[in-house]
Amino acid sequence: MQLRTLKHASILIITVPLIMITSIEICHNSDHTAVIAPNFAVAGSTSQKFLSHKSSTLKSTLSRIITNTEYENIETSDLDLKGKNSQTKEIQVRDGSYKREKDKPILIRPEFNNTWRKNAVQLTEIASGPRIAIVIDDAGLDLKRTAAAINLIAPITISFLTYSKGLREQVRLARKAGHEILVHVAMEPISKLIDPGPNALMTDNLKGATLKKLRWGLERFDGYVGINNHMGSRFTADPAGMEIVMKELKRRGLLFLDSRTSEKTVSASIALAHDVPFTERNIFLDNINSISAINKQLHHLEKFANKKGYAVAIAHPRDATIEALSQWLAVIAERGFVQVPISTIVAEQRGLSGKNLGDLKF
């Protein structure tokens, strides 16, 4: 395990390749050129009813698009997650309700218990101050820019696409540099014109096919704390599909970060029903691929973190993003923030200390 001491305020940044018009999903073709198509990417929905399963109070950030290109987080809602022991729950979604099948016991092998805590960056100290987690999505395909992301000041969280080459070595280098790791799982977008990539989870897959694809991705490398969705505006809004995903994460002791590419996502409610460690993206940093626009989003990120005490940002391995983050990460402590990995945000939202997460006595 890596031991790190943070002496200043905390910030977690996640970089994901997304570009926003009113809302969009982005994919990359073989020469890594961004392809953009209309999609939904609103960061919250007040129409969802979140149910709990042996979990504590969690705060879920609701966001909205305020211009054609920017997100602004406008409020945080407290999710009352007092434990319920019912075997059948109705999960309210925008278009009605989804009645879950009667639960069968989810068997967790001892070696998979609390995997997310065991694989977390182990912080021995965390200063007081707003926590910020930065997540870099779409890592692995572009070796040069992924290497540049790995060279950013640690700890950030790097999410690797499952269909990248040389994953084990790239992940090894990222962990050695003090970063935390996610699996970036491709999921079905709204637009049929966009290819989310090999082995993407699709809503028309049978349960066995969905599990096979998910497990393929989870076995591409190890050392990660959980997964987040690549695209997925259609899949994350599908209760049956997300039920399959959350049950597998529960079996493996992993967390889920919702990238929130859809306002209709049901990820939170189903994660909480199975007590899967969960959080969600608050800000996209590089929907506009320019240093000035990214700096503006970093300013929004700081405002949100100051207001709520934490913030999760997603960005992507792009030249402008790397340059902006390199400058900003060097001074965030002076600005009163604490840079943390995603596991710290998840832990503290679950009422745990973010320190020494691998020590399962606490």
RAPE-V865134 format. One record per backbone hydrogen bond with DSSP energy under -1.0 kcal/mol. NH is the residue of the N-H (numbers start at 0). CO is the residue of the C=O. Records with the same first field share a line. If there is no record, write none. Layout:
NH->CO + CO
This chain:
3->121
5->124
9->337
12->132 + 133
13->133 + 312
17->15
24->36
26->34
28->32
31->28
34->26
36->24
38->22
47->44
57->78
59->76
61->74
63->71
65->69
66->69
71->63
73->61
74->61
76->59
78->57
80->78
90->97
92->95
95->92
97->90
99->88
102->86
111->108
112->109
114->111
115->252
117->113
118->114
121->1
123->3
130->308
131->337
132->11 + 310
133->11 + 12
134->312
135->156
136->14 + 314
138->158
145->141
146->142
147->143
148->144
149->145
150->146
151->148
156->12 + 133
157->179
158->135
159->181
160->138
161->183
163->160
169->165
170->166
171->167
172->168
173->169
174->170
175->171
176->172
177->174
178->173
179->155
181->157
182->225
183->159
184->182 + 227
186->229
187->200
199->196
200->185
204->201
209->205
210->206
211->207
212->208
213->209
214->210
215->211
216->212
217->213
218->214
219->216
224->180
226->254
227->182
229->184
231->186
233->187
234->187
235->231
237->234
241->237
242->238
243->239
244->240
245->241
246->242
247->243
248->244
249->245
250->246
251->247
253->248
254->224
255->276
256->226
257->278
265->235
269->265
270->266
271->267
272->268
273->269
275->270
278->255
280->257
281->311
282->311
284->313
289->287
293->289
294->290
295->291
296->292
297->293
298->294
299->295
300->296
301->297
302->298
303->299
304->300
305->301
306->302
307->303
308->304
310->130
312->11 + 132
313->282
314->134
317->315
321->317
322->318
323->319
324->320
325->321
326->322
327->323
328->324
330->327
334->330
335->332
336->331
337->8 + 129
338->8 + 9
339->131
343->340
345->341
346->342
347->343
348->344
349->345
350->347
351->346
355->122
358->355
359->357
361->358
